[in-house]
Amino acid sequence: MHPFTGIRDHRIDGKDRLVIPSAHAQAIQAGSGGRLYLVPSPRDPMVEAYPAAKFEAMAAEQVPSRFEGDQSERRLFFQTAAEVELKGPGRITLPQRLLPYFPAREVRIAGMNDYLELWDPATWDRHVAQAAGGFPLPGGNAPGGEGRG
């Protein structure tokens, strides 16, 4: 699967559907049969979107043992995951319980190599500005020509 890179903004439509950028959607279709797992991040106010093949590989490595330490992170990861499927031209339907992450019904889709992050654009801008520590970013914190879908 090709690495997921770049950022792109897309609006959530009236049926709670979100368009995944076409190059990403093609890779997800080819490598994971068009299936994604959406998992709320335990550390940041965003949703992680794993192609099914990546999620299933992670799951195989995380088989919980009732005798191994704290299971809290595993519970949070697996019990909050939602499987979605690409429909039509690369659209997914967001589960109702994830919609509060996107109060303006706009999503910044950010590539993270082997998965995607789904952010509220204003939250993403603040997060990136804080992470940059005041270091000026080329073109500011906005997508810089990546565009809107």
Salt bridges, closest charged atoms under 4 A:
ASP9 OD1 - ARG108 NE 2.61
ASP13 OD2 - ARG17 NE 2.71
ASP16 OD1 - ARG105 NH2 2.87
ASP44 OD1 - HIS127 ND1 3.89
GLU56 OE2 - ARG35 NH2 2.91
GLU68 OE1 - ARG74 NH2 3.30
GLU73 OE1 - ARG43 NH2 3.49
GLU83 OE2 - ARG35 NH1 2.81
GLU106 OE1 - ARG11 NH1 3.36
GLU106 OE2 - ARG148 NH1 2.49
ASP114 OD2 - LYS54 NZ 2.92
ASP125 OD1 - ARG108 NH1 2.68
